Amino acid sequence: MPLKIDCISTLKGHSRYVNSVAYNHDSTNIVSGSDDNSIKIWDVKSGTCISTLKGHSNDVYSVAYNHDSTNIVSGSDD
């Protein structure tokens, strides 16, 4: 029998496709990278966007936190 998984929350804020997401080390935040050239940091509990990071000039394909969540790394098509 297929596993049934319910959606807990939908985070809305990017204007184009989201290519990558990652939790921080204690699962309190999520970082997302999008085709809208931005990176967003989300509060897991409230589902709100804490910060929008801009600087890429093209699609963001990957995002990750370092081991203690003090930095975020991103990979882009720019």
PDB file of N, H, CA, C and O in Angstrom:
ATOM      1  N   MET A   1       0.841  -1.174   0.000  1.00  0.00           N
ATOM      2  CA  MET A   1       0.000   0.000   0.000  1.00  0.00           C
ATOM      3  C   MET A   1       0.894   1.248   0.000  1.00  0.00           C
ATOM      4  O   MET A   1       1.874   1.302   0.744  1.00  0.00           O
ATOM      5  N   PRO A   2       0.566   2.251  -0.827  1.00  0.00           N
ATOM      6  CA  PRO A   2       1.373   3.477  -0.893  1.00  0.00           C
ATOM      7  C   PRO A   2       1.339   4.232   0.429  1.00  0.00           C
ATOM      8  O   PRO A   2       0.337   4.230   1.144  1.00  0.00           O
ATOM      9  N   LEU A   3       2.452   4.871   0.728  1.00  0.00           N
ATOM     10  H   LEU A   3       3.266   4.872   0.147  1.00  0.00           H
ATOM     11  CA  LEU A   3       2.572   5.690   1.925  1.00  0.00           C
ATOM     12  C   LEU A   3       1.822   6.995   1.713  1.00  0.00           C
ATOM     13  O   LEU A   3       2.026   7.675   0.708  1.00  0.00           O
ATOM     14  N   LYS A   4       0.944   7.349   2.667  1.00  0.00           N
ATOM     15  H   LYS A   4       0.778   6.796   3.483  1.00  0.00           H
ATOM     16  CA  LYS A   4       0.193   8.597   2.568  1.00  0.00           C
ATOM     17  C   LYS A   4       0.875   9.651   3.436  1.00  0.00           C
ATOM     18  O   LYS A   4       1.062   9.454   4.637  1.00  0.00           O
ATOM     19  N   ILE A   5       1.242  10.765   2.820  1.00  0.00           N
ATOM     20  H   ILE A   5       1.090  10.925   1.845  1.00  0.00           H
ATOM     21  CA  ILE A   5       1.895  11.861   3.531  1.00  0.00           C
ATOM     22  C   ILE A   5       1.079  13.126   3.306  1.00  0.00           C
ATOM     23  O   ILE A   5       0.787  13.497   2.169  1.00  0.00           O
ATOM     24  N   ASP A   6       0.718  13.777   4.393  1.00  0.00           N
ATOM     25  H   ASP A   6       0.955  13.476   5.316  1.00  0.00           H
ATOM     26  CA  ASP A   6      -0.048  15.016   4.310  1.00  0.00           C
ATOM     27  C   ASP A   6       0.887  16.219   4.260  1.00  0.00           C
ATOM     28  O   ASP A   6       1.959  16.213   4.865  1.00  0.00           O
ATOM     29  N   CYS A   7       0.468  17.239   3.539  1.00  0.00           N
ATOM     30  H   CYS A   7      -0.403  17.244   3.048  1.00  0.00           H
ATOM     31  CA  CYS A   7       1.219  18.494   3.488  1.00  0.00           C
ATOM     32  C   CYS A   7       1.019  19.228   4.814  1.00  0.00           C
ATOM     33  O   CYS A   7      -0.114  19.446   5.243  1.00  0.00           O
ATOM     34  N   ILE A   8       2.111  19.603   5.452  1.00  0.00           N
ATOM     35  H   ILE A   8       3.031  19.426   5.103  1.00  0.00           H
ATOM     36  CA  ILE A   8       2.048  20.320   6.723  1.00  0.00           C
ATOM     37  C   ILE A   8       1.893  21.816   6.494  1.00  0.00           C
ATOM     38  O   ILE A   8       1.140  22.489   7.199  1.00  0.00           O
ATOM     39  N   SER A   9       2.617  22.331   5.497  1.00  0.00           N
ATOM     40  H   SER A   9       3.228  21.784   4.925  1.00  0.00           H
ATOM     41  CA  SER A   9       2.601  23.765   5.252  1.00  0.00           C
ATOM     42  C   SER A   9       3.107  24.058   3.848  1.00  0.00           C
ATOM     43  O   SER A   9       3.920  23.308   3.308  1.00  0.00           O
ATOM     44  N   THR A  10       2.634  25.132   3.266  1.00  0.00           N
ATOM     45  H   THR A  10       1.973  25.742   3.704  1.00  0.00           H
ATOM     46  CA  THR A  10       3.133  25.622   1.989  1.00  0.00           C
ATOM     47  C   THR A  10       3.717  27.009   2.218  1.00  0.00           C
ATOM     48  O   THR A  10       3.030  27.914   2.691  1.00  0.00           O
ATOM     49  N   LEU A  11       4.983  27.163   1.879  1.00  0.00           N
ATOM     50  H   LEU A  11       5.541  26.428   1.494  1.00  0.00           H
ATOM     51  CA  LEU A  11       5.657  28.441   2.066  1.00  0.00           C
ATOM     52  C   LEU A  11       5.566  29.226   0.759  1.00  0.00           C
ATOM     53  O   LEU A  11       6.089  28.793  -0.268  1.00  0.00           O
ATOM     54  N   LYS A  12       4.909  30.363   0.800  1.00  0.00           N
ATOM     55  H   LYS A  12       4.484  30.714   1.635  1.00  0.00           H
ATOM     56  CA  LYS A  12       4.704  31.164  -0.399  1.00  0.00           C
ATOM     57  C   LYS A  12       5.504  32.445  -0.324  1.00  0.00           C
ATOM     58  O   LYS A  12       5.483  33.141   0.692  1.00  0.00           O
ATOM     59  N   GLY A  13       6.217  32.760  -1.411  1.00  0.00           N
ATOM     60  H   GLY A  13       6.234  32.195  -2.235  1.00  0.00           H
ATOM     61  CA  GLY A  13       6.999  33.986  -1.427  1.00  0.00           C
ATOM     62  C   GLY A  13       7.864  34.124  -2.662  1.00  0.00           C
ATOM     63  O   GLY A  13       8.084  35.233  -3.149  1.00  0.00           O
ATOM     64  N   HIS A  14       8.361  32.996  -3.177  1.00  0.00           N
ATOM     65  H   HIS A  14       8.183  32.095  -2.781  1.00  0.00           H
ATOM     66  CA  HIS A  14       9.144  33.063  -4.411  1.00  0.00           C
ATOM     67  C   HIS A  14       8.199  33.307  -5.588  1.00  0.00           C
ATOM     68  O   HIS A  14       7.047  32.873  -5.576  1.00  0.00           O
ATOM     69  N   SER A  15       8.701  34.004  -6.596  1.00  0.00           N
ATOM     70  H   SER A  15       9.636  34.357  -6.606  1.00  0.00           H
ATOM     71  CA  SER A  15       7.864  34.311  -7.761  1.00  0.00           C
ATOM     72  C   SER A  15       8.082  33.339  -8.921  1.00  0.00           C
ATOM     73  O   SER A  15       7.378  33.406  -9.929  1.00  0.00           O
ATOM     74  N   ARG A  16       9.063  32.433  -8.780  1.00  0.00           N
ATOM     75  H   ARG A  16       9.635  32.380  -7.962  1.00  0.00           H
ATOM     76  CA  ARG A  16       9.337  31.437  -9.815  1.00  0.00           C
ATOM     77  C   ARG A  16       9.628  30.102  -9.145  1.00  0.00           C
ATOM     78  O   ARG A  16       9.461  29.971  -7.932  1.00  0.00           O
ATOM     79  N   TYR A  17      10.056  29.121  -9.912  1.00  0.00           N
ATOM     80  H   TYR A  17      10.191  29.228 -10.897  1.00  0.00           H
ATOM     81  CA  TYR A  17      10.302  27.776  -9.405  1.00  0.00           C
ATOM     82  C   TYR A  17      11.336  27.760  -8.289  1.00  0.00           C
ATOM     83  O   TYR A  17      12.311  28.510  -8.322  1.00  0.00           O
ATOM     84  N   VAL A  18      11.115  26.897  -7.299  1.00  0.00           N
ATOM     85  H   VAL A  18      10.323  26.287  -7.272  1.00  0.00           H
ATOM     86  CA  VAL A  18      12.083  26.655  -6.232  1.00  0.00           C
ATOM     87  C   VAL A  18      12.876  25.412  -6.611  1.00  0.00           C
ATOM     88  O   VAL A  18      12.298  24.365  -6.903  1.00  0.00           O
ATOM     89  N   ASN A  19      14.197  25.529  -6.605  1.00  0.00           N
ATOM     90  H   ASN A  19      14.666  26.380  -6.367  1.00  0.00           H
ATOM     91  CA  ASN A  19      15.069  24.434  -7.030  1.00  0.00           C
ATOM     92  C   ASN A  19      15.712  23.672  -5.881  1.00  0.00           C
ATOM     93  O   ASN A  19      16.092  22.512  -6.044  1.00  0.00           O
ATOM     94  N   SER A  20      15.838  24.311  -4.723  1.00  0.00           N
ATOM     95  H   SER A  20      15.530  25.253  -4.591  1.00  0.00           H
ATOM     96  CA  SER A  20      16.555  23.673  -3.632  1.00  0.00           C
ATOM     97  C   SER A  20      16.053  24.197  -2.298  1.00  0.00           C
ATOM     98  O   SER A  20      15.751  25.382  -2.157  1.00  0.00           O
ATOM     99  N   VAL A  21      15.966  23.296  -1.311  1.00  0.00           N
ATOM    100  H   VAL A  21      16.211  22.333  -1.425  1.00  0.00           H
ATOM    101  CA  VAL A  21      15.613  23.666   0.060  1.00  0.00           C
ATOM    102  C   VAL A  21      16.485  22.881   1.025  1.00  0.00           C
ATOM    103  O   VAL A  21      16.945  21.785   0.706  1.00  0.00           O
ATOM    104  N   ALA A  22      16.712  23.448   2.216  1.00  0.00           N
ATOM    105  H   ALA A  22      16.338  24.338   2.475  1.00  0.00           H
ATOM    106  CA  ALA A  22      17.492  22.746   3.229  1.00  0.00           C
ATOM    107  C   ALA A  22      17.095  23.259   4.613  1.00  0.00           C
ATOM    108  O   ALA A  22      16.836  24.448   4.797  1.00  0.00           O
ATOM    109  N   TYR A  23      17.051  22.343   5.581  1.00  0.00           N
ATOM    110  H   TYR A  23      17.262  21.377   5.432  1.00  0.00           H
ATOM    111  CA  TYR A  23      16.839  22.703   6.983  1.00  0.00           C
ATOM    112  C   TYR A  23      18.162  23.125   7.611  1.00  0.00           C
ATOM    113  O   TYR A  23      19.226  22.667   7.194  1.00  0.00           O
ATOM    114  N   ASN A  24      18.096  24.005   8.621  1.00  0.00           N
ATOM    115  H   ASN A  24      17.232  24.377   8.960  1.00  0.00           H
ATOM    116  CA  ASN A  24      19.282  24.276   9.418  1.00  0.00           C
ATOM    117  C   ASN A  24      19.471  23.133  10.417  1.00  0.00           C
ATOM    118  O   ASN A  24      18.646  22.222  10.467  1.00  0.00           O
ATOM    119  N   HIS A  25      20.540  23.169  11.207  1.00  0.00           N
ATOM    120  H   HIS A  25      21.210  23.909  11.166  1.00  0.00           H
ATOM    121  CA  HIS A  25      20.912  22.026  12.051  1.00  0.00           C
ATOM    122  C   HIS A  25      19.876  21.659  13.105  1.00  0.00           C
ATOM    123  O   HIS A  25      19.777  20.488  13.473  1.00  0.00           O
ATOM    124  N   ASP A  26      19.099  22.620  13.605  1.00  0.00           N
ATOM    125  H   ASP A  26      19.180  23.571  13.306  1.00  0.00           H
ATOM    126  CA  ASP A  26      18.094  22.293  14.615  1.00  0.00           C
ATOM    127  C   ASP A  26      16.662  22.350  14.079  1.00  0.00           C
ATOM    128  O   ASP A  26      15.700  22.346  14.847  1.00  0.00           O
ATOM    129  N   SER A  27      16.536  22.403  12.757  1.00  0.00           N
ATOM    130  H   SER A  27      17.317  22.406  12.133  1.00  0.00           H
ATOM    131  CA  SER A  27      15.244  22.368  12.058  1.00  0.00           C
ATOM    132  C   SER A  27      14.300  23.509  12.436  1.00  0.00           C
ATOM    133  O   SER A  27      13.081  23.340  12.389  1.00  0.00           O
ATOM    134  N   THR A  28      14.843  24.657  12.806  1.00  0.00           N
ATOM    135  H   THR A  28      15.833  24.794  12.844  1.00  0.00           H
ATOM    136  CA  THR A  28      14.005  25.818  13.104  1.00  0.00           C
ATOM    137  C   THR A  28      13.827  26.720  11.890  1.00  0.00           C
ATOM    138  O   THR A  28      12.870  27.492  11.818  1.00  0.00           O
ATOM    139  N   ASN A  29      14.752  26.621  10.933  1.00  0.00           N
ATOM    140  H   ASN A  29      15.529  25.995  10.991  1.00  0.00           H
ATOM    141  CA  ASN A  29      14.690  27.430   9.711  1.00  0.00           C
ATOM    142  C   ASN A  29      14.871  26.556   8.484  1.00  0.00           C
ATOM    143  O   ASN A  29      15.456  25.475   8.541  1.00  0.00           O
ATOM    144  N   ILE A  30      14.352  27.058   7.376  1.00  0.00           N
ATOM    145  H   ILE A  30      13.877  27.937   7.330  1.00  0.00           H
ATOM    146  CA  ILE A  30      14.543  26.441   6.063  1.00  0.00           C
ATOM    147  C   ILE A  30      15.106  27.521   5.151  1.00  0.00           C
ATOM    148  O   ILE A  30      14.683  28.675   5.220  1.00  0.00           O
ATOM    149  N   VAL A  31      16.047  27.159   4.306  1.00  0.00           N
ATOM    150  H   VAL A  31      16.390  26.221   4.250  1.00  0.00           H
ATOM    151  CA  VAL A  31      16.551  28.065   3.285  1.00  0.00           C
ATOM    152  C   VAL A  31      16.101  27.514   1.932  1.00  0.00           C
ATOM    153  O   VAL A  31      16.104  26.302   1.719  1.00  0.00           O
ATOM    154  N   SER A  32      15.715  28.409   1.021  1.00  0.00           N
ATOM    155  H   SER A  32      15.712  29.394   1.194  1.00  0.00           H
ATOM    156  CA  SER A  32      15.266  27.977  -0.302  1.00  0.00           C
ATOM    157  C   SER A  32      15.916  28.838  -1.378  1.00  0.00           C
ATOM    158  O   SER A  32      16.142  30.032  -1.182  1.00  0.00           O
ATOM    159  N   GLY A  33      16.213  28.214  -2.517  1.00  0.00           N
ATOM    160  H   GLY A  33      16.030  27.244  -2.675  1.00  0.00           H
ATOM    161  CA  GLY A  33      16.786  28.912  -3.659  1.00  0.00           C
ATOM    162  C   GLY A  33      15.882  28.759  -4.860  1.00  0.00           C
ATOM    163  O   GLY A  33      15.316  27.689  -5.080  1.00  0.00           O
ATOM    164  N   SER A  34      15.739  29.820  -5.642  1.00  0.00           N
ATOM    165  H   SER A  34      16.199  30.690  -5.463  1.00  0.00           H
ATOM    166  CA  SER A  34      14.712  29.855  -6.680  1.00  0.00           C
ATOM    167  C   SER A  34      15.209  30.404  -8.017  1.00  0.00           C
ATOM    168  O   SER A  34      16.266  31.028  -8.107  1.00  0.00           O
ATOM    169  N   ASP A  35      14.409  30.147  -9.046  1.00  0.00           N
ATOM    170  H   ASP A  35      13.551  29.640  -8.972  1.00  0.00           H
ATOM    171  CA  ASP A  35      14.635  30.733 -10.368  1.00  0.00           C
ATOM    172  C   ASP A  35      14.372  32.240 -10.386  1.00  0.00           C
ATOM    173  O   ASP A  35      14.636  32.896 -11.393  1.00  0.00           O
ATOM    174  N   ASP A  36      13.859  32.795  -9.294  1.00  0.00           N
ATOM    175  H   ASP A  36      13.644  32.262  -8.475  1.00  0.00           H
ATOM    176  CA  ASP A  36      13.676  34.254  -9.240  1.00  0.00           C
ATOM    177  C   ASP A  36      14.953  34.964  -8.768  1.00  0.00           C
ATOM    178  O   ASP A  36      14.930  36.146  -8.428  1.00  0.00           O
ATOM    179  N   ASN A  37      16.078  34.207  -8.754  1.00  0.00           N
ATOM    180  H   ASN A  37      16.096  33.246  -9.031  1.00  0.00           H
ATOM    181  CA  ASN A  37      17.419  34.713  -8.417  1.00  0.00           C
ATOM    182  C   ASN A  37      17.593  35.023  -6.931  1.00  0.00           C
ATOM    183  O   ASN A  37      18.582  35.647  -6.546  1.00  0.00           O
ATOM    184  N   SER A  38      16.656  34.600  -6.096  1.00  0.00           N
ATOM    185  H   SER A  38      15.853  34.093  -6.409  1.00  0.00           H
ATOM    186  CA  SER A  38      16.753  34.926  -4.677  1.00  0.00           C
ATOM    187  C   SER A  38      16.855  33.678  -3.805  1.00  0.00           C
ATOM    188  O   SER A  38      16.555  32.558  -4.218  1.00  0.00           O
ATOM    189  N   ILE A  39      17.293  33.935  -2.580  1.00  0.00           N
ATOM    190  H   ILE A  39      17.537  34.845  -2.243  1.00  0.00           H
ATOM    191  CA  ILE A  39      17.352  32.925  -1.528  1.00  0.00           C
ATOM    192  C   ILE A  39      16.487  33.459  -0.400  1.00  0.00           C
ATOM    193  O   ILE A  39      16.584  34.630  -0.034  1.00  0.00           O
ATOM    194  N   LYS A  40      15.641  32.594   0.150  1.00  0.00           N
ATOM    195  H   LYS A  40      15.563  31.643  -0.148  1.00  0.00           H
ATOM    196  CA  LYS A  40      14.789  33.007   1.262  1.00  0.00           C
ATOM    197  C   LYS A  40      15.070  32.125   2.468  1.00  0.00           C
ATOM    198  O   LYS A  40      15.340  30.930   2.343  1.00  0.00           O
ATOM    199  N   ILE A  41      15.001  32.746   3.638  1.00  0.00           N
ATOM    200  H   ILE A  41      14.782  33.716   3.740  1.00  0.00           H
ATOM    201  CA  ILE A  41      15.125  32.018   4.891  1.00  0.00           C
ATOM    202  C   ILE A  41      13.756  32.058   5.568  1.00  0.00           C
ATOM    203  O   ILE A  41      13.162  33.123   5.735  1.00  0.00           O
ATOM    204  N   TRP A  42      13.270  30.885   5.953  1.00  0.00           N
ATOM    205  H   TRP A  42      13.752  30.019   5.817  1.00  0.00           H
ATOM    206  CA  TRP A  42      11.921  30.728   6.483  1.00  0.00           C
ATOM    207  C   TRP A  42      11.956  30.247   7.928  1.00  0.00           C
ATOM    208  O   TRP A  42      12.804  29.436   8.300  1.00  0.00           O
ATOM    209  N   ASP A  43      11.035  30.749   8.734  1.00  0.00           N
ATOM    210  H   ASP A  43      10.347  31.408   8.432  1.00  0.00           H
ATOM    211  CA  ASP A  43      10.817  30.238  10.080  1.00  0.00           C
ATOM    212  C   ASP A  43       9.886  29.037   9.967  1.00  0.00           C
ATOM    213  O   ASP A  43       8.769  29.171   9.468  1.00  0.00           O
ATOM    214  N   VAL A  44      10.326  27.869  10.422  1.00  0.00           N
ATOM    215  H   VAL A  44      11.233  27.760  10.828  1.00  0.00           H
ATOM    216  CA  VAL A  44       9.542  26.644  10.269  1.00  0.00           C
ATOM    217  C   VAL A  44       8.238  26.716  11.055  1.00  0.00           C
ATOM    218  O   VAL A  44       7.187  26.327  10.547  1.00  0.00           O
ATOM    219  N   LYS A  45       8.298  27.203  12.268  1.00  0.00           N
ATOM    220  H   LYS A  45       9.152  27.520  12.680  1.00  0.00           H
ATOM    221  CA  LYS A  45       7.120  27.212  13.146  1.00  0.00           C
ATOM    222  C   LYS A  45       5.995  28.090  12.604  1.00  0.00           C
ATOM    223  O   LYS A  45       4.836  27.676  12.589  1.00  0.00           O
ATOM    224  N   SER A  46       6.335  29.304  12.157  1.00  0.00           N
ATOM    225  H   SER A  46       7.277  29.640  12.170  1.00  0.00           H
ATOM    226  CA  SER A  46       5.303  30.241  11.694  1.00  0.00           C
ATOM    227  C   SER A  46       5.058  30.173  10.193  1.00  0.00           C
ATOM    228  O   SER A  46       3.999  30.579   9.716  1.00  0.00           O
ATOM    229  N   GLY A  47       6.042  29.656   9.442  1.00  0.00           N
ATOM    230  H   GLY A  47       6.903  29.326   9.830  1.00  0.00           H
ATOM    231  CA  GLY A  47       5.922  29.608   7.988  1.00  0.00           C
ATOM    232  C   GLY A  47       6.182  30.940   7.315  1.00  0.00           C
ATOM    233  O   GLY A  47       5.908  31.096   6.125  1.00  0.00           O
ATOM    234  N   THR A  48       6.706  31.903   8.055  1.00  0.00           N
ATOM    235  H   THR A  48       6.928  31.777   9.022  1.00  0.00           H
ATOM    236  CA  THR A  48       6.957  33.226   7.476  1.00  0.00           C
ATOM    237  C   THR A  48       8.394  33.351   6.973  1.00  0.00           C
ATOM    238  O   THR A  48       9.303  32.683   7.464  1.00  0.00           O
ATOM    239  N   CYS A  49       8.572  34.213   5.995  1.00  0.00           N
ATOM    240  H   CYS A  49       7.833  34.756   5.596  1.00  0.00           H
ATOM    241  CA  CYS A  49       9.890  34.497   5.457  1.00  0.00           C
ATOM    242  C   CYS A  49      10.598  35.471   6.398  1.00  0.00           C
ATOM    243  O   CYS A  49      10.104  36.568   6.660  1.00  0.00           O
ATOM    244  N   ILE A  50      11.747  35.061   6.895  1.00  0.00           N
ATOM    245  H   ILE A  50      12.149  34.170   6.682  1.00  0.00           H
ATOM    246  CA  ILE A  50      12.541  35.883   7.812  1.00  0.00           C
ATOM    247  C   ILE A  50      13.399  36.879   7.037  1.00  0.00           C
ATOM    248  O   ILE A  50      13.576  38.024   7.453  1.00  0.00           O
ATOM    249  N   SER A  51      13.933  36.417   5.891  1.00  0.00           N
ATOM    250  H   SER A  51      13.790  35.486   5.553  1.00  0.00           H
ATOM    251  CA  SER A  51      14.861  37.252   5.142  1.00  0.00           C
ATOM    252  C   SER A  51      14.894  36.804   3.685  1.00  0.00           C
ATOM    253  O   SER A  51      14.735  35.622   3.383  1.00  0.00           O
ATOM    254  N   THR A  52      15.101  37.759   2.794  1.00  0.00           N
ATOM    255  H   THR A  52      15.231  38.719   3.039  1.00  0.00           H
ATOM    256  CA  THR A  52      15.316  37.468   1.383  1.00  0.00           C
ATOM    257  C   THR A  52      16.713  37.952   1.010  1.00  0.00           C
ATOM    258  O   THR A  52      17.041  39.127   1.180  1.00  0.00           O
ATOM    259  N   LEU A  53      17.525  37.043   0.503  1.00  0.00           N
ATOM    260  H   LEU A  53      17.259  36.089   0.365  1.00  0.00           H
ATOM    261  CA  LEU A  53      18.894  37.358   0.113  1.00  0.00           C
ATOM    262  C   LEU A  53      18.943  37.526  -1.395  1.00  0.00           C
ATOM    263  O   LEU A  53      18.533  36.636  -2.140  1.00  0.00           O
ATOM    264  N   LYS A  54      19.445  38.664  -1.842  1.00  0.00           N
ATOM    265  H   LYS A  54      19.778  39.387  -1.237  1.00  0.00           H
ATOM    266  CA  LYS A  54      19.555  38.944  -3.270  1.00  0.00           C
ATOM    267  C   LYS A  54      21.006  39.202  -3.610  1.00  0.00           C
ATOM    268  O   LYS A  54      21.771  39.673  -2.768  1.00  0.00           O
ATOM    269  N   GLY A  55      21.383  38.905  -4.806  1.00  0.00           N
ATOM    270  H   GLY A  55      20.762  38.522  -5.490  1.00  0.00           H
ATOM    271  CA  GLY A  55      22.761  39.115  -5.240  1.00  0.00           C
ATOM    272  C   GLY A  55      23.090  38.282  -6.459  1.00  0.00           C
ATOM    273  O   GLY A  55      23.958  38.647  -7.251  1.00  0.00           O
ATOM    274  N   HIS A  56      22.397  37.159  -6.615  1.00  0.00           N
ATOM    275  H   HIS A  56      21.691  36.862  -5.971  1.00  0.00           H
ATOM    276  CA  HIS A  56      22.604  36.359  -7.825  1.00  0.00           C
ATOM    277  C   HIS A  56      21.926  37.042  -9.010  1.00  0.00           C
ATOM    278  O   HIS A  56      20.896  37.697  -8.856  1.00  0.00           O
ATOM    279  N   SER A  57      22.508  36.882 -10.177  1.00  0.00           N
ATOM    280  H   SER A  57      23.345  36.350 -10.303  1.00  0.00           H
ATOM    281  CA  SER A  57      21.925  37.471 -11.385  1.00  0.00           C
ATOM    282  C   SER A  57      21.234  36.427 -12.253  1.00  0.00           C
ATOM    283  O   SER A  57      20.797  36.720 -13.366  1.00  0.00           O
ATOM    284  N   ASN A  58      21.139  35.190 -11.727  1.00  0.00           N
ATOM    285  H   ASN A  58      21.494  34.952 -10.823  1.00  0.00           H
ATOM    286  CA  ASN A  58      20.465  34.123 -12.464  1.00  0.00           C
ATOM    287  C   ASN A  58      19.915  33.104 -11.476  1.00  0.00           C
ATOM    288  O   ASN A  58      20.042  33.272 -10.263  1.00  0.00           O
ATOM    289  N   ASP A  59      19.303  32.045 -12.005  1.00  0.00           N
ATOM    290  H   ASP A  59      19.200  31.909 -12.990  1.00  0.00           H
ATOM    291  CA  ASP A  59      18.635  31.027 -11.198  1.00  0.00           C
ATOM    292  C   ASP A  59      19.545  30.460 -10.108  1.00  0.00           C
ATOM    293  O   ASP A  59      20.723  30.196 -10.350  1.00  0.00           O
ATOM    294  N   VAL A  60      18.988  30.273  -8.899  1.00  0.00           N
ATOM    295  H   VAL A  60      18.031  30.487  -8.703  1.00  0.00           H
ATOM    296  CA  VAL A  60      19.698  29.639  -7.799  1.00  0.00           C
ATOM    297  C   VAL A  60      19.322  28.161  -7.787  1.00  0.00           C
ATOM    298  O   VAL A  60      18.150  27.821  -7.629  1.00  0.00           O
ATOM    299  N   TYR A  61      20.307  27.282  -7.954  1.00  0.00           N
ATOM    300  H   TYR A  61      21.259  27.559  -8.082  1.00  0.00           H
ATOM    301  CA  TYR A  61      20.047  25.846  -8.075  1.00  0.00           C
ATOM    302  C   TYR A  61      20.306  25.046  -6.811  1.00  0.00           C
ATOM    303  O   TYR A  61      19.768  23.949  -6.654  1.00  0.00           O
ATOM    304  N   SER A  62      21.123  25.577  -5.903  1.00  0.00           N
ATOM    305  H   SER A  62      21.560  26.467  -6.030  1.00  0.00           H
ATOM    306  CA  SER A  62      21.400  24.817  -4.688  1.00  0.00           C
ATOM    307  C   SER A  62      21.653  25.751  -3.508  1.00  0.00           C
ATOM    308  O   SER A  62      22.227  26.831  -3.649  1.00  0.00           O
ATOM    309  N   VAL A  63      21.202  25.295  -2.344  1.00  0.00           N
ATOM    310  H   VAL A  63      20.736  24.418  -2.230  1.00  0.00           H
ATOM    311  CA  VAL A  63      21.431  26.019  -1.093  1.00  0.00           C
ATOM    312  C   VAL A  63      21.724  25.002  -0.001  1.00  0.00           C
ATOM    313  O   VAL A  63      21.244  23.869  -0.050  1.00  0.00           O
ATOM    314  N   ALA A  64      22.520  25.414   0.990  1.00  0.00           N
ATOM    315  H   ALA A  64      22.910  26.334   1.029  1.00  0.00           H
ATOM    316  CA  ALA A  64      22.823  24.540   2.124  1.00  0.00           C
ATOM    317  C   ALA A  64      23.328  25.382   3.282  1.00  0.00           C
ATOM    318  O   ALA A  64      23.909  26.450   3.090  1.00  0.00           O
ATOM    319  N   TYR A  65      23.094  24.879   4.488  1.00  0.00           N
ATOM    320  H   TYR A  65      22.622  24.012   4.644  1.00  0.00           H
ATOM    321  CA  TYR A  65      23.675  25.460   5.698  1.00  0.00           C
ATOM    322  C   TYR A  65      24.989  24.760   6.003  1.00  0.00           C
ATOM    323  O   TYR A  65      25.181  23.601   5.635  1.00  0.00           O
ATOM    324  N   ASN A  66      25.897  25.466   6.677  1.00  0.00           N
ATOM    325  H   ASN A  66      25.741  26.408   6.976  1.00  0.00           H
ATOM    326  CA  ASN A  66      27.085  24.788   7.191  1.00  0.00           C
ATOM    327  C   ASN A  66      26.690  24.034   8.469  1.00  0.00           C
ATOM    328  O   ASN A  66      25.541  24.117   8.902  1.00  0.00           O
ATOM    329  N   HIS A  67      27.626  23.307   9.070  1.00  0.00           N
ATOM    330  H   HIS A  67      28.560  23.239   8.719  1.00  0.00           H
ATOM    331  CA  HIS A  67      27.305  22.393  10.170  1.00  0.00           C
ATOM    332  C   HIS A  67      26.669  23.053  11.383  1.00  0.00           C
ATOM    333  O   HIS A  67      25.889  22.406  12.081  1.00  0.00           O
ATOM    334  N   ASP A  68      26.971  24.312  11.658  1.00  0.00           N
ATOM    335  H   ASP A  68      27.605  24.838  11.091  1.00  0.00           H
ATOM    336  CA  ASP A  68      26.361  24.959  12.827  1.00  0.00           C
ATOM    337  C   ASP A  68      25.388  26.089  12.429  1.00  0.00           C
ATOM    338  O   ASP A  68      25.020  26.918  13.262  1.00  0.00           O
ATOM    339  N   SER A  69      24.990  26.109  11.182  1.00  0.00           N
ATOM    340  H   SER A  69      25.289  25.436  10.506  1.00  0.00           H
ATOM    341  CA  SER A  69      23.983  27.041  10.656  1.00  0.00           C
ATOM    342  C   SER A  69      24.365  28.512  10.782  1.00  0.00           C
ATOM    343  O   SER A  69      23.489  29.372  10.875  1.00  0.00           O
ATOM    344  N   THR A  70      25.651  28.808  10.787  1.00  0.00           N
ATOM    345  H   THR A  70      26.362  28.110  10.712  1.00  0.00           H
ATOM    346  CA  THR A  70      26.082  30.200  10.840  1.00  0.00           C
ATOM    347  C   THR A  70      26.275  30.805   9.454  1.00  0.00           C
ATOM    348  O   THR A  70      26.380  32.023   9.311  1.00  0.00           O
ATOM    349  N   ASN A  71      26.321  29.947   8.433  1.00  0.00           N
ATOM    350  H   ASN A  71      26.235  28.958   8.550  1.00  0.00           H
ATOM    351  CA  ASN A  71      26.482  30.412   7.051  1.00  0.00           C
ATOM    352  C   ASN A  71      25.614  29.596   6.112  1.00  0.00           C
ATOM    353  O   ASN A  71      25.260  28.450   6.388  1.00  0.00           O
ATOM    354  N   ILE A  72      25.286  30.218   5.008  1.00  0.00           N
ATOM    355  H   ILE A  72      25.573  31.150   4.784  1.00  0.00           H
ATOM    356  CA  ILE A  72      24.536  29.564   3.926  1.00  0.00           C
ATOM    357  C   ILE A  72      25.402  29.639   2.677  1.00  0.00           C
ATOM    358  O   ILE A  72      26.008  30.672   2.394  1.00  0.00           O
ATOM    359  N   VAL A  73      25.456  28.554   1.941  1.00  0.00           N
ATOM    360  H   VAL A  73      24.964  27.715   2.171  1.00  0.00           H
ATOM    361  CA  VAL A  73      26.160  28.536   0.662  1.00  0.00           C
ATOM    362  C   VAL A  73      25.113  28.333  -0.439  1.00  0.00           C
ATOM    363  O   VAL A  73      24.115  27.643  -0.233  1.00  0.00           O
ATOM    364  N   SER A  74      25.347  28.936  -1.599  1.00  0.00           N
ATOM    365  H   SER A  74      26.158  29.497  -1.766  1.00  0.00           H
ATOM    366  CA  SER A  74      24.395  28.790  -2.704  1.00  0.00           C
ATOM    367  C   SER A  74      25.145  28.613  -4.018  1.00  0.00           C
ATOM    368  O   SER A  74      26.260  29.102  -4.198  1.00  0.00           O
ATOM    369  N   GLY A  75      24.501  27.906  -4.914  1.00  0.00           N
ATOM    370  H   GLY A  75      23.596  27.508  -4.767  1.00  0.00           H
ATOM    371  CA  GLY A  75      25.043  27.716  -6.257  1.00  0.00           C
ATOM    372  C   GLY A  75      24.045  28.243  -7.270  1.00  0.00           C
ATOM    373  O   GLY A  75      22.847  27.977  -7.167  1.00  0.00           O
ATOM    374  N   SER A  76      24.532  28.986  -8.242  1.00  0.00           N
ATOM    375  H   SER A  76      25.505  29.203  -8.325  1.00  0.00           H
ATOM    376  CA  SER A  76      23.679  29.651  -9.207  1.00  0.00           C
ATOM    377  C   SER A  76      24.192  29.487 -10.619  1.00  0.00           C
ATOM    378  O   SER A  76      25.312  29.026 -10.839  1.00  0.00           O
ATOM    379  N   ASP A  77      23.358  29.872 -11.576  1.00  0.00           N
ATOM    380  H   ASP A  77      22.448  30.247 -11.397  1.00  0.00           H
ATOM    381  CA  ASP A  77      23.716  29.822 -12.983  1.00  0.00           C
ATOM    382  C   ASP A  77      24.423  31.098 -13.428  1.00  0.00           C
ATOM    383  O   ASP A  77      24.640  31.301 -14.622  1.00  0.00           O
ATOM    384  N   ASP A  78      24.786  31.964 -12.473  1.00  0.00           N
ATOM    385  H   ASP A  78      24.609  31.800 -11.502  1.00  0.00           H
ATOM    386  CA  ASP A  78      25.483  33.206 -12.841  1.00  0.00           C
ATOM    387  C   ASP A  78      26.990  33.089 -12.691  1.00  0.00           C
ATOM    388  O   ASP A  78      27.713  34.048 -12.962  1.00  0.00           O
TER     389      ASP A  78
END
